[in-house]
Amino acid sequence: MKVLVIGNGGREHTLVWKLNQSPQVTEIYCAPGNPGIGEIAENVEIAVDDIEKLVDFSWEMSIDLTVVGPEIPLVAGIVDAFQRNGLKIIGPSKAAAQLEGSKAFSKDFLNKYRIPTAMSHEVHTYDEAVDTLKKYSFPVVIKADGLAAGKGVLICEDQQEAERGLEDILIKKVFGDAGNKVVIEEFLEGIETSVLCFVDGKTIVPMVSSQDHKRIYDNDKGPNTGGMGTYSPNYVYTEEIAKIVEKDILQPTLKGIQLAEMDFKGILFIGLMITEEGPKVLEYNVRFGDPETQVVLPRLETDLVEIFQHMLQQKLHEIDIQWNDKGVVCVVLASGGYPGDYEKGIEITGLEDIQENTIVFHAGTDMKKGRLVTNGGRVLGVTSWAEDIETARKQAYNNVEKVQFKGKTYRTDIAVR
């Protein structure tokens, strides 16, 4: 079987790594890929949003299965394009991808199907937004409606900070068209958790739990990022919580997908806040999370290709998906200055010294004149697994010290809580 993975980050490196373990897979291509992916697959120089070229490549190379990593091509309709051309692909249709592509659409969906979530209001102008703030206490959450690479969510501690954030989004357009409208949302107190699910339109099956660390600094300080580290399983995601999520969130979400006649054969990421009132949905994503994938897939024992095949045939209910009991921790190494401005092209050393039970997933890397260099904000994900989270955590941080590049930035408290 020939497989194409679309994307070039740590999530895609993890997907390629896991798919490479399937006895059904003979060749893996990745567009556009990265140096780490290039060690186990063939990188193809096609941008993730060049849907026409990706379709042509898949036809020319007789690709049997395509797996989409990032949200941009999904929201742009890559699944519809592949299906029109008779190509098998994992992901939701363009219409279904609006669950991630528009915060306002997502909130309407949550409210329509009575899925627990934060109170919110959709606003279109700065004056309307400032007036709407009167309905909220602080802190308050402000979300750019469209895709903003994980950086379009602001947690504002006071009126002045909220007004400044609204000005940036609605007037200065720091997120471009993604900020044409804004969702103002009640701030939820609790512990965040991430649940990734396999969905085939008839069945929804949750994967093992994980927890992301969004803020750039220790103790959840500083601005949001795409994710500075994760661990699995999540301490707070008990069997009791899982049962509540299944009843109040997963099944109503599946029912909503069905009633809305969404074509959804892919991955649904549900960001949750475990509050005193119970679990509430923070967001939907319509693909594997990054860096959640880096700690979830190492725990998967079932052949991922086999799961995907069952999803495409809407027979997910027929496969018994197995997971191991290991603790997995991923620590993200970022460029100095991230999530703001940062340098690229800085040499990376030490990867040859990484110890066993650890893999370094490449995210923002490149090869220049035979040297591995930085090429993004989040550069590497040092991922370790062991019999428990604490041991995995120690392993991960021991290996973090072996990897060096100028300006290396990382959190020291991943998996502490």
N, C-alpha and C positions, 0 to 999 in steps of 0.2 A: 504493500500500500504506500502511495506517495501522499505526503501530508505537507500542507502549506500553513505556516503560522504568520500572521500579520502583526507587525510591531517591532520595536527595537529596544525595549526596556527590560527591567528585572522580571516583570511578570512574564514576558514572552520567553526570556531565558529559562525560567522555571517551567513553563509549558513545554518548551522544546526538550528540556532535560527529562521531564516525566513521559512525554510521548515517545522519546527515544528508548524507553524501557519496554515498550510494547513489542511483543514478538510479531505483531501484524505489520509493523512499520518497516519499510525497506529504505525509504529516502525521506528526508525532511528538508524543506526549504523555508527560509524566513525572509520576509520583506519588510523593512530593509535589513533587520538584524543588527548585531553588534559583535565585537571581537570575541566575547565569551560564547555567544551563540555559534559563531563561526567555527569553533572547535568541535562541535558535534552536529552541525547542520551546514547547509550551503546558503550563504547570504545572497539575496537578490536585490539589486539596487532599484527598487520601486518604492515610492512614497506610500505611506499608509492610506492616504486619501486619493490616490490615483486609481480609482476604481476600474476604469476602462483597461488600464495596463494590467491590473491584477487579474481581471477576467481573462484577458488575452493570454497571459502567462499560464494561467490554470488550464486553459484549453490546450495550449501548445505542449505543455508538460504532462498532460493527462493526470492532473491532480485529483486524487480520490476524495480528499477531505480537507477543508480549509477551516482553521480556527482563528477567530478575530480576537486580538488582545485589547487594543484601545477603543475608547468610546467614539472618537471622531468618525471613523468610517462607518460605524454602526448607525449613528445618527444621520449620516449622509445617505444611507440606504444601500450599503454594500450587499446586505443579505438579499434584498429584492433583486439586485442586478445579477448576483450569482444564480439565484433560483430561476430567473428568466432564461438563463443560459444553460440550465440543466446541471448546474454544479452544486455539489453537496457542501454546505457551510453551516457552522455552528454560530448561532446568534439570533437576536430578535429582528423582526422587520423594522423598516424605518418608522412606521407608526408606533410600534411597541417601544422602540428606543427612546421615544419622547419621555418615558418614565425617568430617564436620566437627562435627556437633552433639554428639558424645560422643568425648572423647579415649580413653576405655577401649574403645569400639567400634572406633575406628580402630586402636589398638594390637593388638587381637585380630585384626583383618583383616590387618594387616601380618605378624603372626606366623604366622597360619594359612596364608598364601600365600607364606611364606618370602621376604618382601621385606626387604632390609637396613634395619635401624632400630636405635635405641638400646635397650639392656636397660631393662626397666621393670617396675613393680609397681602394681597397682590397690589402693587402700586406702580404707576407709570411715569410720574413726574416727581421732581425734587420737592415741590411744595406739598403735593399730596402725601408724599412719604413722611415729611416732617410733621404734618398734621396727624398722620396715623400713629406716630410714635407716642402720642398722648394716651393711646389705649394700652400701652405696655409699661412695665416696670423694668429697671435695669438690673443686670445686663440684658441686652437684647441681641437677637441674631438677625443679620442682614445678609441676604443671599442674592447674588446676581442670577437672573433667571436661566441663562444659558451656560454652555460649557466654558470653564475657566481654568482647566488643568488642575483642579483641586484647590485653587486659591481664591475662589469667588465667594467664600463664606467668611463673614466678619462677625466676631463676637465683640460687641461694643459695651464698655463698662458705664458710660454716662452719655448724656445728651450731646455734648460737644463731640465726642468720638463718633457717635452715631451720625450726626449731621455731616461730619467730615467724610465718613465712609459713603454716605449717600451722594455727597457731592462728587466724590471720586468715581462712583459707578454711573450715576445718572447724568452728570454734567461733563465731567472730564473724560468719561468713557475709558477708564483704565482697563476694562475688560472688553472693550469694543462693543459689538452688537450683542454680546452675551448680557450686557447691562442695559438693554433697552427697556426692561422692566425689572422690578425687584420684588422679592418676597421678604416681608418683615415677619419675624417669627419669635414666639415666646422662647426664652432660654430654659432648657430643661436641666435640672440638677440630677446627677446620678453617675453611673459608670457606663461608659460606652462599650459596646461590643459589636462585632461584625459577624454576620451569618451569610455565607455564600450558599447558593442553592442551584441544583440542576433542575431545569424546567423543560418539559416537552409539550406544554399546552394542556395536557390531561393530568399530569402528576407534577408535584413539586417535592424535591428531596433535599433537605438541608445537609450541608457538609459539616465537618467538625468546626467548633467555634474558634474565634481568634480575637485579638484586640490590637487595634492600631494605635499609634501615638502620633497625632497630627501636628502638634506644636513643635517648633524648632528647638526649644530649650527644655532642659530638665524641669520636672514638676509642672509640665504643661504650661510653660510660659512662652511668650513671644507669638509671632504670627503663625497662622496655619501653613502647612506644607502639603505636599502630596502624600506624606507619610514618612516618619523617621524611624520606624521599627514596629515589629509585631511579635506576638507570641501566641502559641496554641498548645493546649486548650486554654480558654479564657477562665480565670479563677471564678468569676461571678456567674458564669453561664451554667447553672445547675440543672439537674434533670427537671426540677419543678419549673424553673424559668423556661426551659425548652418546651415543656408541655403547654405553657401559657402562650408562647410564641407560635407554636403549631396551630393552636385553636383560634387565637385572636388576630394573628398577623399572616401566617403562611397560607392557611386555607382561604381566608377572605381575599388575599392578594391573588391567589390562583383563580378564585371565582370571578374577581374583577377582570382578570386577563381573558377569561372565557366569555363573560358577558359583553366585554368590549370587542370581542372577536379579534383579539390580537394574535398574530402569528409569532409565537415565542417558543423557539427551540434553542435554548441557550442557557446562559448563566445569569442569575439574578442575585445581585449583592444587596443585602438589606442592612443598612447602618441603624443600629438600635441604641437607645438610651434606657438603661435599667433604672427606672425611677421608683420612688416610694409607692406610686400608684400602679406600678407594673411596667412592662416593656412598652416603649413607644418608638415609632419609626422616625428616624432623623432624615433618611434619604434612601432612594433606590439608585443603584447603578446596574447597568445591563450587561455587565461583563465581569470577568475575574478582577478582584481588587488588587491594588499594588501599594504596599507590600504584603497584603494578606495571603496572596497566592503562594508566596515564598515559604510560609509556615504551614499552610493547609495541605498542599500537594505532597510534601514529604511524608505525610501521614496516610496517604491514600495507598491501599494495598490492591484494589481492583484495577484492572487494565483501563486506563482512561479512554483509549480508543473504543473499547467495548461499551463503555458508558455512553460515549457520543453516538455510537451506532444505534443504541437503544433509544436515545433521545430523538434522533432523526425519524425513527419509525413509530414514535409515540408509544414506546413499550418500556418506558423507564420503570414502570411498576413491576416489571418482570425480572429485574436484575437486583441482586443483593449486594449492595456496595459496602465494602469492608475497609475499616480504618485501623491503624495501629495505635497503641497507647502512649507513644513517645511524647515527650515535651520538646517543642521546637521554638527557637528564638532567632529572629532576624534583626540585626542592627544595621541601619542604613548609614553609609559614609557619604557625606555631602560635601560639595565645594564650599569654600569660605565665601560668605556673603549670601548664600542661598537662604531664604527664597527670594532675595533681592538680586542685585547684579553680582555676577561671579566671573572669574576667569576660566578659560578653557585651554586645553593643550598642555596641562601640567602632567609630568611623568608620574606614573604609578609604579611602585615597586613592592616586593614582598609576597606576591601571590604564590610564588613557588614554595613558600614556607608554611602554607596553610596545613593544619593537622587533620587527622581523620575525623569522620562524622561531622564534617563542615564543608560547605560548598559556598563559594563566593559568586553570587549571581550578578552579572554585569547589567548596569542600567545606562548611565551616561558615560560611555567609554568609546575610544576610537584608537586606531593604529596610525601613527605618523612616523615615517622613516624607520619602521621596525620597532618602534617603542609604543607601549600601551600608555595612553594619556587620557585625561579627563575630557568629557565632552557634554556635560550636562550638570544640572543642579544636584540631583541625586545620582551618585556615581556608582556605588557598589552596595550590595546587600549581603553582609556576612551572616550566613545561616547555619546554625548548629542544631543537632538533635541528640537527645540522650534519654535516659529512663525517666527523668523528671525535668521540669522547667528550670529549677535552680542550677542543676548540673549543666544543662544546655546553655543557660545564661553565662555561666563562668567560661565555658568553652568558647562561646561566641566572642566575648570580650577579650579573651586571651588571643584569639586570632585577629581581632580588630587591631591589636597593637602591632601585629606583624605587617600589616598593610600600611604603606606610607605614601603620601603625596602632600605637597605644600598646600596649607589651608584646610586640611582634612577636618571636617566638623561632624560630630555625632553626639547623640544623647547617651548619658551614662546610666539612665534609669529604666531602660527597656525591660519589661517583665518584672519590675519591682513590686507593682501593685496588681 
